[in-house]
Structures are given as C-alpha cells and as structure tokens.
Amino acid sequence: MKAEVPEEFELLVKSVRQFVQRELEPAAEVVEREGRVPEEAVAKLRGAGYFGLTIPARYGGTGLGVLPYCLVQEELAQTHSCFGTLIAGNNGIGSHALVHFGTEEQKAKYLPALARGEVISAFALSEPNAGSDAEGIETTAHPLDGGFMLNGRKHFISRATVADLFTVMAVTDRAARPKRKGITAFLVERGTPGFTIGPAHRTMGSDVVPAGEVTFDECRIPASNVIGEVGGGFAVAMSTLAEGRLNVAAKCVGTARRLLDLSVRYSKERVQFGRPICQNQAIQWMLADSATEIAAGRALLYSVASCLERGEDVRRESSMVKLFCSEMVGRVADRAVQIHGGMGYMSELPVERMYREVRLWRIVEGTSEIQRLIVARSLLEE
Ligand SMILES: Cc1cc2nc3c(=O)[nH]c(=O)nc-3n(C[C@H](O)[C@H](O)[C@H](O)COP(=O)(O)OP(=O)(O)OC[C@H]3O[C@@H](n4cnc5c(N)ncnc54)[C@H](O)[C@@H]3O)c2cc1C
C-alpha cells in the first residue's frame, strides 16, 4: 500500500501546508527566539477555524473526521510543535468526551466557544500515583448537595496553565470492583472555587505551551457537569485515548517527514572529502531506512484512521499505530542528528529541538510498554 493522501483530502492538506508556510513558519521563529506563542499566530489559528476542526458543524466547528484531522496534525508537525499542541485539546482529548458523551445542554454551552478557540481545553487523568495504572487514580468526587465535591491532584496535564475547561476523571465509588467502574468524568471550569491551576512543569521539550498540575480542594461541581454516566468515566477516558493515540501518531509521522526532508537537503549540501556526504552509502542507508519506516507508519495510520471513521473497533490497532510511529520518529530523529553531524547537536537548527521533543511521544497517552500490553492482551484474549 502506498501511503498517499486520499484524493478527497488533497485540497485540505494543500491549504494547511500553505497556512503552515505563510503564517506559522514566521511565527515559529518568534517562538524559538522569545519562548512564547505570538498572539497574532493564535488569532490566525482562530480565524482559520483550527480550534474547531473536529467539532460538529452544528456547534460551529468544521466536523472533520478522524483521518482528515490526522492529516492536518501531520502537516502542522512540519513546523514548531507548539501550534499542534495548542489546538490538540479542543480537537481531541479536551473535547472528545463532550462531543461523544456530553448532554445536548453541555454541548450547546461549551462546544461553540471551543470551536472558536475562545476556550482552551485539557484532559486530566494522570496523577502522581497513577500514570500507566489509570484505574488507580485517587482524586475523589463525593456526592454533596445534589452535586459533587472533588479532592485530589493531577499532574503532567498538557495545556494546564492556558486551559479554561478540563475533562477530569475522579473516583465516585471507592468500593467499586473492578475499580474502573467507580470512575466518573467531570467538566471543571477554570475559576471554580477550590480548583487551582499550576505550577507548570519544566521539561526536556520546549514548554512554550506547558504541561502543569491541577489541584482540587473541596471543589464543588454541579451534577450537570458529569459527562456520561456516573461510573462510566473510565470508558470515556479510554475512548478519548484510543482516538488521541492516532493524533499522536500523526504528529510523529509529520515530524519524521520534516526530519527526513532536512536530512536529505543537508546531505546534498554538506561536502566532506571533496563530495557531498549523500554520496556515501552509510548516509544513503540512513535516509532509506527513515523513508521506509515513515511510509510504513503513514500507511498504517491512514488505514486505522479510516477504520475508526467507519465505526470499527480499533483499540488494538490504535495502540499498534501509536507504538510504531512514536518509536519510528525516535529512530528518524536520531539518524537526522547523525546525518547533520555537529550541526545536528546545535540549537540553531530545528533538528536538535525535534530530537528532544519527539521523546515525549513514547510516553504520553500511554507508554510504549502499555501499548504493547494492550496489543498482547487483545491477542491472548482472542
Ligand atoms: C509532557 C507530558 C504531557 C502529558 N499530558 C497529559 C495530559 O494532558 N493528561 C493526562 O492525563 N496525562 C498526561 N500526561 C501523562 C502521561 O500520559 C503519563 O506520563 C504516562 O501515561 C505514563 O505514566 P507515568 O509517567 O506515571 O509513568 P509510570 O506509569 O510510572 O511508568 C514508568 C515506567 O514503567 C513502565 N510500566 C508501568 N506499568 C507497566 C506494566 N504493567 N508493564 C510494563 N511496563 C510498565 C512504563 O511503561 C514506564 O516505562 C503527560 C505526560 C507528559 C510527560
């Protein structure tokens, strides 16, 4: 199978590519220089509808399906990662629960503002004592006065310091067995008394759109902010992550493509021993291995994204895609640094930043080990 953009999405990809080149690449220079996302770039993302790509049209979004949204993220990954990260909540893990499990009232209240990018969203599952073991979360939500009172702490939450709306997983029934049956999903707004955001984490990535902590201290939430069923939160979280993993894979493919382009170009320009380094078989093999792995990851991603769009159960396959693509981009980034030699280690080229940033993808939204565990379990259960 050739990993090509399906014909019906060629125009979409072309327009995103132009937007990246015209609007985001110049802004990326400001990001690198000043460590902040320029407000004009955020306004352009808003104006062009990037915050509402996957939000249904009747709530003001574009209503893109899984595959076209992956294609958009793949293109955005050609430039600084902060832009893709900024829009990823509203189009994915921060809105998925609302779009797929929310009540009509919740959707009408929040989705239009999310689609316009006036509200930024986040997804809060991970805690200091519960990462891979997501069922082990300790944040509690006790029924109180017709609503719930939340207590606990979440960490490593992407966009925490800029987000206005959080999908939060908390335990409503500590005695439930299996434990997943006691977890419920809630909507929590910034500014709710007892809800504290921050501090931001400092990481090996660029931290322009930082991940951070959020804390609940006797934080009262109305019952109308429950997403889905009480006790149904774990299923909401897993559905969110199954789709989110494809989006992560799309970013991996996009970044890998950029790294390969940079490597090909540099290997043709850089002359050693009187000839371009690309004339050495050692360099050619690295380029060939990267190109082959990118094509494999891309083909798998497009195929699984299409299956998910058709409503097929792709929990196993979405773990395979995330596993393969996140490990693939790590190898591609490593080869890119090697091909660039000392320049690959210098911050003046984007290769150095990308090498650091792609390390995240083997950890976030389920580590490589957890993806293997999901795949193996499903094989053994068959
Ligand atoms: C920058 C960043 C952003 C993030 N954004 C979000 C977010 O927006 N929302 C959110 O909820 N979370 C977020 N996370 C959390 C992320 O999903 C977790 O870090 C991840 O799931 C791993 O959990 P952990 O860090 O606690 O590692 P641990 O679970 O402690 O794992 C440590 C190591 O043990 C391995 N391990 C654990 N259990 C097993 C097992 N059964 N078999 C084999 N190996 C195992 C892991 O694979 C890993 O190698 C983010 C993390 C980072 C770094």
The ligand as an SDF file (V2000), in Angstrom:
LIG
                    3D

 53 58  0  0  0  0  0  0  0  0999 V2000
    4.6220   16.3820   28.7240 C   0  0  0  0  0  0  0  0  0  0  0  0
    3.5470   15.4460   29.2010 C   0  0  0  0  0  0  0  0  0  0  0  0
    2.2220   15.7570   28.9370 C   0  0  0  0  0  0  0  0  0  0  0  0
    1.1900   14.9350   29.4080 C   0  0  0  0  0  0  0  0  0  0  0  0
   -0.1090   15.2980   29.2010 N   0  0  0  0  0  0  0  0  0  0  0  0
   -1.0950   14.6210   29.8400 C   0  0  0  0  0  0  0  0  0  0  0  0
   -2.4440   15.0900   29.8000 C   0  0  0  0  0  0  0  0  0  0  0  0
   -2.7700   16.0700   29.1260 O   0  0  0  0  0  0  0  0  0  0  0  0
   -3.3880   14.4340   30.5280 N   0  0  0  0  0  0  0  0  0  0  0  0
   -3.0760   13.3480   31.2810 C   0  0  0  0  0  0  0  0  0  0  0  0
   -3.9720   12.8160   31.9230 O   0  0  0  0  0  0  0  0  0  0  0  0
   -1.8110   12.8550   31.3230 N   0  0  0  0  0  0  0  0  0  0  0  0
   -0.8120   13.4730   30.6290 C   0  0  0  0  0  0  0  0  0  0  0  0
    0.4810   13.0130   30.6900 N   0  0  0  0  0  0  0  0  0  0  0  0
    0.7800   11.8240   31.4770 C   0  0  0  0  0  0  0  0  0  0  0  0
    1.1910   10.6130   30.6450 C   0  0  0  0  0  0  0  0  0  0  0  0
    0.0800   10.0690   29.9900 O   0  0  0  0  0  0  0  0  0  0  0  0
    1.8920    9.6400   31.6160 C   0  0  0  0  0  0  0  0  0  0  0  0
    3.1500   10.2240   31.9070 O   0  0  0  0  0  0  0  0  0  0  0  0
    2.0540    8.2510   31.0320 C   0  0  0  0  0  0  0  0  0  0  0  0
    0.8180    7.6140   30.9010 O   0  0  0  0  0  0  0  0  0  0  0  0
    2.9720    7.3740   31.9160 C   0  0  0  0  0  0  0  0  0  0  0  0
    2.6300    7.4540   33.2520 O   0  0  0  0  0  0  0  0  0  0  0  0
    3.7850    7.7900   34.3270 P   0  0  0  0  0  0  0  0  0  0  0  0
    4.5390    8.9620   33.8640 O   0  0  0  0  0  0  0  0  0  0  0  0
    3.1720    7.8440   35.6650 O   0  0  0  0  0  0  0  0  0  0  0  0
    4.7930    6.5500   34.2580 O   0  0  0  0  0  0  0  0  0  0  0  0
    4.6240    5.1710   35.0540 P   0  0  0  0  0  0  0  0  0  0  0  0
    3.2660    4.6340   34.8920 O   0  0  0  0  0  0  0  0  0  0  0  0
    5.1460    5.3620   36.4310 O   0  0  0  0  0  0  0  0  0  0  0  0
    5.6290    4.2500   34.2480 O   0  0  0  0  0  0  0  0  0  0  0  0
    7.0430    4.2330   34.4760 C   0  0  0  0  0  0  0  0  0  0  0  0
    7.6240    3.1440   33.5860 C   0  0  0  0  0  0  0  0  0  0  0  0
    7.0790    1.8530   33.9610 O   0  0  0  0  0  0  0  0  0  0  0  0
    6.5140    1.2370   32.8320 C   0  0  0  0  0  0  0  0  0  0  0  0
    5.3520    0.4350   33.2320 N   0  0  0  0  0  0  0  0  0  0  0  0
    4.3360    0.7830   34.0460 C   0  0  0  0  0  0  0  0  0  0  0  0
    3.4590   -0.2150   34.1710 N   0  0  0  0  0  0  0  0  0  0  0  0
    3.9180   -1.2370   33.3990 C   0  0  0  0  0  0  0  0  0  0  0  0
    3.4600   -2.5430   33.0610 C   0  0  0  0  0  0  0  0  0  0  0  0
    2.3260   -3.0330   33.5640 N   0  0  0  0  0  0  0  0  0  0  0  0
    4.2150   -3.3110   32.2270 N   0  0  0  0  0  0  0  0  0  0  0  0
    5.3790   -2.8240   31.7150 C   0  0  0  0  0  0  0  0  0  0  0  0
    5.8580   -1.6110   31.9800 N   0  0  0  0  0  0  0  0  0  0  0  0
    5.1420   -0.8120   32.7950 C   0  0  0  0  0  0  0  0  0  0  0  0
    6.1080    2.3930   31.9110 C   0  0  0  0  0  0  0  0  0  0  0  0
    5.9620    1.9510   30.5840 O   0  0  0  0  0  0  0  0  0  0  0  0
    7.2880    3.3250   32.1100 C   0  0  0  0  0  0  0  0  0  0  0  0
    8.3650    2.8930   31.3230 O   0  0  0  0  0  0  0  0  0  0  0  0
    1.5160   13.7740   30.1520 C   0  0  0  0  0  0  0  0  0  0  0  0
    2.8610   13.4330   30.3630 C   0  0  0  0  0  0  0  0  0  0  0  0
    3.8590   14.2440   29.8880 C   0  0  0  0  0  0  0  0  0  0  0  0
    5.3020   13.8580   30.1410 C   0  0  0  0  0  0  0  0  0  0  0  0
  1  2  1  0
  2  3  1  0
  2 52  2  0
  3  4  2  0
  4  5  1  0
  4 50  1  0
  5  6  2  0
  6  7  1  0
  6 13  1  0
  7  8  2  0
  7  9  1  0
  9 10  1  0
 10 11  2  0
 10 12  1  0
 12 13  2  0
 13 14  1  0
 14 15  1  0
 14 50  1  0
 15 16  1  0
 16 17  1  0
 16 18  1  0
 18 19  1  0
 18 20  1  0
 20 21  1  0
 20 22  1  0
 22 23  1  0
 23 24  1  0
 24 25  2  0
 24 26  1  0
 24 27  1  0
 27 28  1  0
 28 29  2  0
 28 30  1  0
 28 31  1  0
 31 32  1  0
 32 33  1  0
 33 34  1  0
 33 48  1  0
 34 35  1  0
 35 36  1  0
 35 46  1  0
 36 37  1  0
 36 45  1  0
 37 38  2  0
 38 39  1  0
 39 40  1  0
 39 45  2  0
 40 41  1  0
 40 42  2  0
 42 43  1  0
 43 44  2  0
 44 45  1  0
 46 47  1  0
 46 48  1  0
 48 49  1  0
 50 51  2  0
 51 52  1  0
 52 53  1  0
M  END
$$$$
